[in-house]
Amino acid sequence: MERVTIERLGHQGDGIAAGPVYVPGTLPGEVVEGEVDGGVMAQPRIATPSDMRVKPPCRHAKSCGGCQLQHARDDFTAGWKEGVVRQALAAHGIEAEILPCLTSPARSRRRAAFSATRTKKGALAGFHMKRSDVIVPVGGCLLVEPRLASALELVETLASVGASRKSELSVLVTTSATGLDVAVTGGKEADPEMQETLARLCRAHEVARLAWGEDVTLTRRPPIQRMGRAEVVPPPGAFLQATPQGEAALVDRVRAIVGDAAHVVDLFAGCGTFALPLAETARVHAVEGDKAMVAALDKGWRGAEGLRHVTHEARDLFRNPLLVEDLKRFDAAVIDPPRAGAEAQIAELARARVPRIAYVSCNPVTFARDAATLVSAGYRPGPVQPVDQFRWSTHVELVVGFTCDTA
């Protein structure tokens, strides 16, 4: 039995004591006791709790791996996420104002990837247990919209119908303006009889679209997502921001950074999260690697009223970034790369000296690396706005504007 004091939280949300000893479910300043195996105290007893500790609001908190920080007060979590961003920038010698974190409310996640498997008695659906492949049923989940929580019955039925006993289904469920949008991977081949069964399930559960693997898509109604004035139908499984509130916060901040720019390039544009709202006041060129997402963006733009011209191209910005000569014509750039960041594209933006850059990131570490490139090229970072769309998790997003003198 060892007794340790938690000094800080790691990036995965575990408490860290001297040694280091990793202690899940703890907070800085807490004194804990327990057996340590391989540098981990898996089952701590909290001898001295932090005043930042609260009772987890969800009954699944101890078993489900979807949340890591339900035992912490909301203001602690927000401050900790602000600190994660600050530390990432400080590692590159960058100082910037960190604004208060904007946290999405409970029950606001509009998409969730559920896991499901067949059992001897039927099927089981939910999220994985912490550090395990075991599935935990999560009825009444406090993260997701009520429509998603109610979809667990559908997910179980899909597993009963289409999962083999040796594999697990991954079922991505997204709410839309017209019903649930469901994309299933890992299932058996859908023969005509199964397709008829799936169609009946879609009708019974108000599913707008069901994609089963790569080959079968059943559409009752187009699953519409609204982006500014446009109505967009993303391809099955396409990336979307996790909560409407988080998306609105990011879009509002990007609008403010871009300001009155007349011609904007949107890099890693997806289905038009930023490009389509920006087209209300500016011409936009949208660049995205996924052709189906580009097509959805274009169709949404063509069906909307009052938008300025939006051009687009499908292009792998990791292997083939827009070059200086491509970028010189734009007054502002928006960039929203995946977790790996955008090292090659940022280098070209820095050389092109695009006057204003709105950088949206889901990874403070790669963002700070890219920010260092911009700062070394003469760009000045504005206030950094952390956005927490993944409440009670260790995940944090951010948006910040960079400006430079063009003369």
C-alpha positions as CSV (number, residue, x, y, z in Angstrom):
1,M,0.0,0.0,0.0
2,E,1.4,3.4,-1.0
3,R,0.2,6.9,-0.1
4,V,0.8,9.7,-2.7
5,T,-0.2,13.2,-3.4
6,I,-1.6,14.1,-6.8
7,E,0.5,17.0,-8.4
8,R,-1.2,17.5,-11.7
9,L,-3.4,16.0,-14.4
10,G,-2.0,14.4,-17.5
11,H,-3.4,14.9,-20.9
12,Q,-5.5,11.7,-20.6
13,G,-7.1,13.0,-17.4
14,D,-5.3,10.8,-14.9
15,G,-3.8,12.3,-11.8
16,I,0.0,12.2,-11.7
17,A,2.0,11.9,-8.5
18,A,5.8,11.8,-8.0
19,G,7.4,8.8,-9.5
20,P,5.5,9.2,-11.7
21,V,2.5,7.3,-10.4
22,Y,-0.7,7.5,-12.6
23,V,-4.0,7.5,-10.7
24,P,-7.2,7.6,-12.6
25,G,-10.2,9.5,-11.2
26,T,-8.2,11.9,-9.1
27,L,-7.5,15.7,-8.9
28,P,-4.5,17.8,-8.1
29,G,-3.9,18.2,-4.3
30,E,-5.6,14.9,-3.4
31,V,-3.9,12.4,-1.1
32,V,-4.7,8.8,-2.2
33,E,-3.7,5.3,-1.1
34,G,-3.6,2.1,-3.0
35,E,-1.5,-0.6,-4.6
36,V,0.8,0.6,-7.4
37,D,1.5,-1.8,-10.2
38,G,3.7,-0.7,-13.1
39,G,3.4,2.9,-12.1
40,V,-0.4,2.8,-12.0
41,M,-2.7,3.0,-8.9
42,A,-5.7,1.5,-10.5
43,Q,-8.0,1.4,-7.5
44,P,-7.2,4.4,-5.3
45,R,-8.8,5.3,-2.0
46,I,-9.0,9.0,-1.6
47,A,-7.8,10.0,1.8
48,T,-8.0,13.7,1.3
49,P,-10.4,14.9,-1.4
50,S,-10.0,18.1,-3.4
51,D,-12.5,20.9,-2.9
52,M,-12.9,20.7,-6.7
53,R,-14.3,17.1,-6.5
54,V,-18.0,16.5,-7.1
55,K,-20.2,13.5,-7.3
56,P,-20.3,12.4,-11.0
57,P,-23.8,13.2,-12.4
58,C,-24.0,10.1,-14.6
59,R,-24.6,6.7,-13.1
60,H,-22.3,5.2,-15.7
61,A,-19.3,7.4,-14.8
62,K,-17.3,4.7,-13.0
63,S,-17.5,2.1,-15.8
64,C,-18.0,4.0,-19.1
65,G,-15.0,5.2,-21.0
66,G,-16.8,8.1,-22.6
67,C,-16.0,10.6,-19.9
68,Q,-12.8,11.1,-17.8
69,L,-13.6,14.2,-15.7
70,Q,-17.1,13.9,-14.3
71,H,-15.6,13.9,-10.8
72,A,-14.4,17.5,-11.3
73,R,-16.2,20.8,-11.0
74,D,-17.0,22.4,-14.3
75,D,-14.9,25.5,-13.5
76,F,-11.9,23.3,-12.7
77,T,-12.3,21.4,-16.0
78,A,-12.6,24.6,-18.0
79,G,-9.5,26.1,-16.4
80,W,-7.6,22.9,-16.9
81,K,-8.4,22.9,-20.6
82,E,-7.3,26.5,-20.8
83,G,-4.1,25.5,-19.2
84,V,-3.5,22.7,-21.7
85,V,-3.7,25.3,-24.5
86,R,-1.4,27.7,-22.6
87,Q,1.2,25.0,-21.9
88,A,1.2,23.8,-25.5
89,L,2.0,27.4,-26.7
90,A,4.5,28.0,-24.0
91,A,6.5,24.9,-25.2
92,H,7.2,26.9,-28.3
93,G,7.8,30.2,-26.5
94,I,4.5,31.7,-27.6
95,E,2.5,33.9,-25.3
96,A,-1.2,34.7,-26.1
97,E,-4.3,35.7,-24.3
98,I,-6.4,32.6,-23.4
99,L,-10.1,33.4,-23.3
100,P,-12.5,31.6,-21.0
101,C,-13.4,28.2,-22.3
102,L,-16.8,27.9,-24.0
103,T,-18.3,24.6,-22.8
104,S,-21.3,22.9,-24.6
105,P,-24.1,21.9,-22.2
106,A,-25.0,18.4,-21.2
107,R,-27.1,16.3,-23.6
108,S,-25.9,18.4,-26.6
109,R,-23.8,15.9,-28.5
110,R,-25.5,15.4,-31.9
111,R,-23.4,12.4,-33.0
112,A,-22.0,9.4,-31.2
113,A,-20.2,6.3,-32.3
114,F,-21.8,3.4,-30.4
115,S,-20.4,-0.1,-30.2
116,A,-22.7,-3.1,-30.4
117,T,-22.3,-6.9,-30.3
118,R,-24.5,-9.9,-30.4
119,T,-25.0,-11.9,-27.2
120,K,-26.5,-15.2,-26.3
121,K,-29.7,-13.4,-25.2
122,G,-29.8,-10.8,-27.9
123,A,-27.5,-7.8,-28.3
124,L,-25.6,-5.2,-26.3
125,A,-25.0,-1.6,-27.3
126,G,-23.2,1.3,-25.7
127,F,-19.7,2.7,-25.1
128,H,-16.5,0.8,-24.2
129,M,-15.5,0.4,-20.6
130,K,-12.4,2.4,-19.6
131,R,-9.3,0.8,-21.0
132,S,-11.3,-2.2,-22.2
133,D,-13.1,-3.8,-25.1
134,V,-16.1,-4.6,-22.9
135,I,-19.2,-2.7,-23.9
136,V,-21.1,-0.8,-21.2
137,P,-24.8,-0.1,-21.9
138,V,-25.3,3.7,-21.4
139,G,-29.1,4.3,-21.1
140,G,-29.7,7.8,-20.0
141,C,-26.3,9.0,-21.1
142,L,-25.9,12.7,-20.2
143,L,-23.5,13.5,-23.1
144,V,-25.7,13.0,-26.1
145,E,-29.0,14.5,-27.3
146,P,-32.1,12.6,-26.1
147,R,-32.7,11.4,-29.7
148,L,-29.3,9.7,-29.6
149,A,-29.8,8.2,-26.2
150,S,-33.1,6.8,-27.5
151,A,-31.3,5.3,-30.5
152,L,-29.6,2.6,-28.3
153,E,-32.6,0.3,-28.9
154,L,-32.1,0.7,-32.6
155,V,-28.4,0.0,-32.3
156,E,-29.0,-3.2,-30.4
157,T,-31.5,-4.3,-33.0
158,L,-29.1,-3.6,-35.8
159,A,-26.5,-5.8,-34.0
160,S,-29.1,-8.6,-33.6
161,V,-29.9,-8.4,-37.3
162,G,-26.5,-7.8,-38.8
163,A,-23.6,-8.6,-36.5
164,S,-21.7,-11.8,-36.4
165,R,-20.9,-13.4,-33.1
166,K,-17.2,-12.9,-33.7
167,S,-17.2,-9.2,-34.6
168,E,-18.4,-5.9,-33.2
169,L,-20.5,-3.3,-35.0
170,S,-19.5,0.4,-34.9
171,V,-22.7,2.5,-35.3
172,L,-22.3,6.2,-35.9
173,V,-25.6,7.9,-35.2
174,T,-26.1,11.6,-36.0
175,T,-29.2,13.8,-35.5
176,S,-30.3,15.8,-38.5
177,A,-33.2,18.1,-39.3
178,T,-35.1,15.2,-40.9
179,G,-34.3,12.2,-38.6
180,L,-31.4,10.0,-37.6
181,D,-28.5,9.5,-39.9
182,V,-26.9,6.1,-39.2
183,A,-23.7,4.7,-40.6
184,V,-22.8,1.1,-39.7
185,T,-19.4,-0.6,-40.2
186,G,-18.3,-4.2,-39.3
187,G,-21.6,-5.9,-40.1
188,K,-22.4,-8.9,-42.2
189,E,-23.1,-8.5,-45.9
190,A,-26.6,-7.2,-46.4
191,D,-28.4,-9.5,-48.7
192,P,-31.9,-8.6,-50.1
193,E,-33.7,-10.1,-47.1
194,M,-31.6,-8.2,-44.6
195,Q,-32.1,-5.0,-46.6
196,E,-35.8,-5.4,-46.3
197,T,-35.4,-5.9,-42.5
198,L,-33.2,-2.8,-42.3
199,A,-35.8,-0.8,-44.2
200,R,-38.5,-1.8,-41.7
201,L,-36.2,-0.7,-38.9
202,C,-35.6,2.7,-40.5
203,R,-39.3,3.3,-40.7
204,A,-39.9,2.2,-37.1
205,H,-37.1,4.4,-35.7
206,E,-37.5,7.5,-37.8
207,V,-34.2,6.9,-39.5
208,A,-33.6,9.3,-42.4
209,R,-30.7,7.4,-43.9
210,L,-28.9,4.1,-43.1
211,A,-25.6,3.3,-44.6
212,W,-24.5,-0.3,-44.1
213,G,-20.9,-0.7,-44.9
214,E,-19.7,0.8,-48.1
215,D,-22.2,-0.8,-50.5
216,V,-25.7,-0.4,-49.1
217,T,-27.4,3.0,-48.4
218,L,-31.1,3.2,-47.6
219,T,-32.5,6.8,-47.8
220,R,-36.0,7.6,-46.7
221,R,-35.3,11.4,-46.5
222,P,-32.1,13.3,-47.1
223,P,-30.5,13.9,-43.6
224,I,-30.1,17.7,-43.7
225,Q,-27.6,19.6,-41.8
226,R,-27.9,23.4,-41.8
227,M,-24.8,25.4,-42.4
228,G,-25.6,29.1,-42.4
229,R,-28.3,29.6,-45.0
230,A,-27.5,26.4,-46.7
231,E,-29.0,22.9,-46.3
232,V,-26.3,20.3,-46.7
233,V,-26.6,16.5,-47.0
234,P,-23.2,15.1,-45.9
235,P,-22.0,11.7,-47.2
236,P,-22.5,8.9,-44.7
237,G,-20.0,9.1,-41.8
238,A,-18.7,12.5,-42.8
239,F,-17.1,14.7,-40.2
240,L,-19.3,17.3,-38.4
241,Q,-18.8,19.4,-35.4
242,A,-19.9,17.5,-32.3
243,T,-22.5,20.0,-30.9
244,P,-24.5,22.8,-32.4
245,Q,-23.4,25.1,-29.7
246,G,-19.7,24.3,-30.3
247,E,-20.1,24.8,-34.0
248,A,-21.8,28.1,-33.5
249,A,-19.0,29.3,-31.2
250,L,-16.4,28.4,-33.8
251,V,-18.3,29.9,-36.7
252,D,-18.9,33.2,-34.8
253,R,-15.2,33.5,-33.9
254,V,-14.1,32.7,-37.5
255,R,-16.4,35.3,-38.8
256,A,-14.9,37.9,-36.5
257,I,-11.4,37.0,-37.5
258,V,-12.1,37.1,-41.2
259,G,-13.9,40.4,-40.8
260,D,-14.6,42.2,-44.0
261,A,-12.3,40.1,-46.2
262,A,-13.7,39.9,-49.7
263,H,-12.1,36.7,-50.9
264,V,-11.5,33.8,-48.5
265,V,-9.9,30.4,-48.8
266,D,-11.2,27.6,-46.6
267,L,-8.7,24.8,-46.2
268,F,-9.9,21.4,-44.9
269,A,-13.4,22.7,-45.6
270,G,-15.3,19.5,-45.0
271,C,-19.0,19.9,-46.0
272,G,-18.9,23.7,-45.6
273,T,-19.1,24.4,-41.8
274,F,-17.2,27.7,-42.3
275,A,-17.3,28.2,-46.1
276,L,-21.1,28.4,-46.4
277,P,-21.7,30.9,-43.6
278,L,-18.7,33.0,-44.8
279,A,-20.2,33.0,-48.3
280,E,-23.0,35.3,-47.0
281,T,-20.5,38.2,-47.2
282,A,-17.4,37.0,-49.1
283,R,-16.4,35.0,-52.1
284,V,-15.0,31.6,-50.9
285,H,-12.7,29.0,-52.3
286,A,-13.2,25.7,-50.4
287,V,-10.5,23.0,-50.5
288,E,-11.2,19.5,-49.1
289,G,-9.6,16.1,-49.7
290,D,-12.8,14.1,-49.7
291,K,-14.6,14.4,-53.0
292,A,-18.0,13.4,-51.6
293,M,-17.8,16.1,-49.0
294,V,-16.9,18.6,-51.7
295,A,-19.9,17.5,-53.7
296,A,-22.2,18.0,-50.7
297,L,-20.8,21.5,-50.0
298,D,-21.3,22.5,-53.7
299,K,-24.9,21.1,-53.7
300,G,-25.7,23.0,-50.5
301,W,-24.3,26.2,-51.9
302,R,-26.3,25.9,-55.2
303,G,-29.5,25.3,-53.3
304,A,-29.1,28.3,-50.9
305,E,-30.3,31.8,-51.6
306,G,-28.3,35.0,-51.1
307,L,-24.8,33.5,-51.0
308,R,-21.8,34.8,-52.9
309,H,-19.8,32.7,-55.3
310,V,-18.2,29.5,-53.8
311,T,-15.6,27.7,-55.8
312,H,-14.1,24.4,-54.7
313,E,-11.6,21.7,-55.3
314,A,-10.9,18.2,-54.0
315,R,-7.2,18.2,-53.0
316,D,-5.0,16.4,-50.5
317,L,-3.6,19.3,-48.5
318,F,-1.1,17.1,-46.7
319,R,0.6,15.9,-49.9
320,N,-0.3,18.7,-52.2
321,P,-0.8,22.0,-50.2
322,L,-1.9,25.2,-51.9
323,L,1.3,27.0,-52.8
324,V,2.3,30.7,-52.4
325,E,1.1,31.6,-56.0
326,D,-2.3,29.9,-55.2
327,L,-2.7,31.8,-52.0
328,K,-1.7,35.3,-52.9
329,R,-5.1,36.2,-54.3
330,F,-6.9,35.7,-50.9
331,D,-7.6,38.4,-48.3
332,A,-8.0,35.8,-45.5
333,A,-7.7,32.0,-44.9
334,V,-9.5,29.6,-42.7
335,I,-7.8,26.3,-41.8
336,D,-9.4,23.5,-39.8
337,P,-7.1,20.5,-40.1
338,P,-7.4,17.1,-38.4
339,R,-5.4,16.2,-35.3
340,A,-2.2,15.9,-37.2
341,G,-2.2,19.7,-37.9
342,A,-1.2,21.2,-41.2
343,E,2.6,21.6,-41.2
344,A,3.0,21.7,-45.0
345,Q,0.0,24.0,-45.7
346,I,0.9,26.3,-42.8
347,A,4.4,26.8,-44.3
348,E,2.9,27.9,-47.6
349,L,0.5,30.3,-45.8
350,A,3.4,31.8,-43.9
351,R,5.4,32.4,-47.1
352,A,2.3,33.8,-48.9
353,R,1.7,36.2,-46.0
354,V,-2.1,36.0,-46.3
355,P,-3.2,39.0,-44.2
356,R,-5.6,37.2,-41.9
357,I,-5.7,33.5,-40.9
358,A,-8.3,31.8,-38.7
359,Y,-6.9,28.6,-37.3
360,V,-9.3,26.1,-35.9
361,S,-7.7,23.1,-34.1
362,C,-8.7,20.0,-32.2
363,N,-5.2,19.3,-31.0
364,P,-3.3,22.0,-29.0
365,V,0.0,20.3,-29.5
366,T,0.1,20.3,-33.3
367,F,-1.6,23.7,-33.3
368,A,1.2,25.1,-31.2
369,R,3.8,23.7,-33.6
370,D,2.0,25.3,-36.6
371,A,1.5,28.5,-34.6
372,A,5.3,28.7,-34.1
373,T,5.8,28.6,-37.9
374,L,3.4,31.5,-38.3
375,V,5.0,33.5,-35.5
376,S,8.5,33.0,-36.8
377,A,7.2,34.4,-40.2
378,G,6.0,37.6,-38.5
379,Y,2.4,36.7,-37.7
380,R,0.8,37.9,-34.4
381,P,-1.7,35.7,-32.6
382,G,-4.8,37.2,-31.3
383,P,-6.8,35.9,-28.3
384,V,-7.2,32.1,-28.2
385,Q,-10.7,30.8,-27.7
386,P,-10.9,27.3,-26.3
387,V,-14.1,25.5,-27.2
388,D,-15.2,22.4,-25.3
389,Q,-17.6,20.3,-27.3
390,F,-16.6,17.1,-25.5
391,R,-17.9,17.9,-22.0
392,W,-16.3,15.9,-19.2
393,S,-13.5,14.6,-21.5
394,T,-9.9,15.6,-21.9
395,H,-10.5,16.8,-25.5
396,V,-10.3,20.5,-26.2
397,E,-10.7,22.6,-29.4
398,L,-9.7,26.1,-30.1
399,V,-9.8,29.0,-32.6
400,V,-7.4,31.9,-33.0
401,G,-6.7,34.6,-35.5
402,F,-3.3,35.5,-36.9
403,T,-2.5,38.7,-38.6
404,C,0.6,40.1,-40.3
405,D,1.8,43.2,-42.1
406,T,1.7,42.7,-45.9
407,A,3.9,45.5,-46.9
